Amino acid sequence: MTRRATLVATAVSLLLILAIYFGSRLLRDFDSALLPYAVATVFLAFGVAYRYTVWISAPGARRLFTKGWGSLFSVENFRKAPTALPRMIATYLGLQKFLGARSHARWAAHQLIFWGCVLAAAITFPLTWGWFTFTSSTGAGPGYEMRIWGFKVLGYDSSSLIGWLLFHGLDIAAVLVIPGASYFLYRRMKDRGAMTGQRFAYDLVPLIALIVVSVTGLLLTFSSIFLHGGGYEFLALLHMVSVVFTLIYIPFGKFFHIVQRPAAVGMQLFKYTARQKDEVFHCRRCDTPIDTAPYVENLEATMRDLKLDFAEWAEYCPRCKRELRGNAYLSHVKKGFK
């Protein structure tokens, strides 16, 4: 598995290097000042591909991967429920409504981090790879052109609203990320439930890294506008180091769930299509609906693959499980103390 994961990760990294080379028009549009960022994205691709390959080698993850992505690309599912996939992508990946059931504050903070990071990635990665270029079309004047792979897609005035949004897109992303990450950092410092099982490297470092990246990015803008470039070189170096560290850290930290989430969307679609067919599994003891029959069968098969000898428990509802465990305790454990 290690050899296979290494080969897959190497192939993905080489494909990204080729995409950078040809996407930047044989490096003509590649900015050498952004080389450390580009190298970090190659390491990011290697780490994500490596860990993803290892992850789906486990029985449970392999079934999730197979069923999830199979449902995503199923022609039958699209024909029977053409709006289901876009709706789940919007609600499960975009709006993440399942978090609202836990806490509205957590949902809002998660949305700030999510959309801030999406905006930052949408701007940073293409620029780093040389796919996007912004060039002046009027010499020293305010006219600019945005080109993708060398093709002009937009002309704008730098003093217009569009120009301001394009030039300050990363600042907007930072303003979104800072309050969201700060909320979770504060919660992990104060909430006893969150403090109990947290780990510094796994839970706190990603939040600190996001805040450092965002703050140093805003300081770069502050330096260029209000300090006439004072301290800009030091801030640029600090920002680069923080961004490179964060990108390399993603495959090995908590943020890896970002890569795993699309497969979970496929599993939700898998369960949804089964409900449409009325394939609902009922509890063997009280006949309460548990979940879809294919989902329960998939769970039982995974438990058997893991050599867990209680796969049949998946066929009982949570209340019946608690009652059966209680009766077993009274019959076999407490009885021994008489």
Helices and strands as residue ranges (DSSP letters): H 2-23, G 32-34, H 35-55, H 59-72, H 75-80, H 84-88, I 89-94, G 97-101, H 104-129, E 132-136, E 143-148, E 151-157, H 161-167, H 169-190, H 192-196, I 200-204, H 205-226, H 232-249, G 250-252, G 254-256, H 257-276, E 280-282, E 289-292, H 293-305, G 311-315, H 318-328, I 329-333, G 334-337
